[in-house]
Amino acid sequence: MENQNYIQFESYLSNELTKDEVIAFELRLKTEPEFNQAFNTYKTLNTFLANKFENEVESTVFQDNLKFISNSYFEKYETPKKTIQFKPWQYAMVASITLLIGIFMFNNFSNPSYSDYNNYGNISLTVRGDNDDLLQTAENAFNNKEFAKADIAFEQLINIDGDNAELKLYQSISNIELNNFEIADDLLNDIRAGNSAYKNKATWYLALSKLKQENYKASLEILKTIPEDAEDYKQAQKLIKKLD
């Protein structure tokens, strides 16, 4: 919807159009569904904000801020013939419309972010034995998001128990957080090549690693390999829709 239309909406509601302009405007309402919908939305906001602001003490700072937004937004549409004088609530409406357009554009055209999905929460390592102190160090560091410290502890534990997929998974996540992607991806691919209970989880985090690296194509292809019985399948499908 062109910005000029909002000025037409206000002129029509304020009875500032000529007879011919009114006829042309009302014809557009009848023949252009999008124009009609935009006008009705504008009219509803206009009524609501008019009632709201007419019954409140107007703040000078509030008005000045809204006027700045409005003037910037409509500046190029003002002509020597006619300049629309917006009422206080209309400045708020312009700001609202601008904000809503911005949110729509952001939600529909921005790429998903790794930070939207790295909600792994606290961990509780299941392996206990002779290395309890080191395990506790790794667990506490990971849960406190001290990933460099956690990585060192996990590395020491893996040197002792090289087949432990759980330790490799959490070390890989630590390295994703540290942007050590080569180390993380090698660990995750190693887990994926095995048959442990962490195989599908490793696939999910490998996809997230690629997402953080902004390698969206690779992330998408990896996500498509996650089976339906995997814990992260539903999340993977949602992310696929955003990437595809």
N, C-alpha and C positions, 0 to 999 in steps of 0.2 A: 504493500500500500504506500503510495507516494505521500511524502510529508505535506505537500500542498493540499491534499484532501482534508487534513485536519483544520486548515484555515477555512476551507469551504464549509466544513461542518459547523464551525463556530459562527460564520457569517449567516448561514441558514437559520441556526437556532436563535440568533440575535436579530433576525429580520432585516439584515443588511444587504441582501441580494436584490437585484432588480427583478421585475416580473419575468423577463426572459431567462434570467439566471436561475430563478426558482423552478421554472418549467424544465430547464435542462437538468437541474440537480435532481428533481423528483423523477425524471425519466431514467436517470442513472440508477436511482434507488430501485426502480422496477425491473431494470434489465441487467443489472450487474450485481450478482449475489454477494461477491466479496466486498464491494463498495457498500452495499446495504448492511452487511454484517458489521463492518468497521464503523459505520455511522451509528448503529444501535449500541455498540460497545462504547463509543465516545459519548453518546447521549446519556447512557447509564452512569458512566464515571462522572460526567459533568454534573448530573443531578445529585449524586451521592456526595461529591466533594463540595458542591455549592452549599448543601445543607450543613455539612460538617464545619466548613470554615466561616460561614456567616454567623454561626453561633459560638465562635471562639474568639478570644483576644488574639489578634495577629501579632506574631513575633517578627520584628524588623529583620533580624538575622535570617530567620527562616525564609521570609519573602525574598530577601536579597539573594540567597543561595539558589532558590528556585527560579528567580528571574534570570540569573546568570545561565542556568541550564537551558531555560526556555529561549532566551535571546540567542544563545549559541546555536540552538537547534533549528530555529526558524529564521535566523538572520538573513539568509540568502533569498527568502521568499517574500520579504517586505519590499514594497514598491512605493514610489512617490505618490501614486494614486490612492493607496489604501494601506494603512497600517493597523493591524488588529491589536486592540488593547485588551490583554488577557486579564481576567479577574484573578484574585489570589488563588482560588481553588483550581483554576485552569493551569497555573504554573505547576501546581502539584500534579495535575493530570499529565502534563507534558513530561514531567520527571518520571512518573509512574510508567508511562508508555515507553519512554526511552529505556528504563530499567528492564521492563518486560521483554523488549526486543533484544536487549543485550543478553539476558538470561537464555532466551530461546536460541539465539545464535550460538552461544557458548555450549549449551547442552547438545545441540544438533550437529555442530561442526568441529568441536574439539576432540582430540584423541583421548582415549582413556589413559589413566595414569597408574603407575605401579602402586602409589600410595593409597589408591582406592581398594587395593586387594591384599596388602601385606598385613592382614589382621590375624596373624598366627597365634596371638595371645601368649600366655605363659606356658612353659613346658615343664614336664616332670619326667626326668629320665628314668626309664624302667630298669636299667641295668645297675645292679649294686654288687659290691664285692670288695676286693682289695683296694680299689681306687675310689673309695667313697669321697674322700676329701677333694680329689680332682674333679669328680663328677659334680659335686656340690658347687665347686668354683665355676664350672662351665654352665651349670643350670642357672645359678644366681646372676652371672654376668649376662647371659642371654636374656633373662627375664628383666634385667635392669637396662637392657639395650646398650650394654657395654660390649659391642660386637668385636672389637679388636681383642679384648681380653678373652672373650668367649672363643674366638677363633684359635687362639694359642692353646687354650685348655682342650678344645676338641681335637686339635692336631696331636697333642700328647696322648690323648685317649685312643685315637685311631692308630697311633704307632704301636699301642699295646694290643688293640683289638681291631685289626685291619678289615674284618668282615662285618663290622657292625654298621648296618645301613641307617639305623636311627641316628647315630653320632654323625655320620656323613651328611645326612639330611640337614641337621641343625648347623653343621659347619658350613654347608653350602649356603644356607639362608644368611648366616653371619657374613659371608663373603659377598652375597648380593647386596646386603645393606652397606658394605664397605666399598662397593663398586669394583670388587675384584672378580669380574665376570668370568674370566678364563678359568680361575680356580673353581668357582661355583659351578660352572657349566660342566666341567670335567667330573666333578663329584656327582652331580645329578645324572649325567649320562651313565656313569658307573652303576648307580643304583637302578636306573631304568633297564640296564642290561641284565640285571639279576632277577630273582623271583621273590624278593622279600615283600612284606606287607606294605612297604613304603614306596613301591614301584610307581603307583599312580600318583601319589603325593609328589614324588620327584618330578614327574612329567608336568604337573601343575606349576611347580616352582620354576622349572626350566622355562615354561611359557612366560612366567612373570619376570624372569631374568631378562628374556628377550624384550619384553614390554618395557622394562626399565631402560634398556639399551636403545629403545625406540626402533627396534627391528620388528615392526608390526607384522610384516609378512611371515617371518619365522615364528613369531608368537602364535599367529593364527594357525599355521600348519601344525604346530605342536599341540595346540588346544584340541584340534580335530581328532587327535589320536587318543584322547581320554575316554575310556569306556563308560557306558551308562551306569554301571554299578559302582563307579568310583565316588568317593566322598565329595569331590570337588566338581562333579559333572555339571550340576545346575549352574554353578558359578561360571564354569567354563563356557557353557552355552550362552550365558548373558554377555560374556566378554567377546565371544565369537560374533554376536550380532553387532556389537559396537565396532569391531575391527573389520568385518566383512563388507 
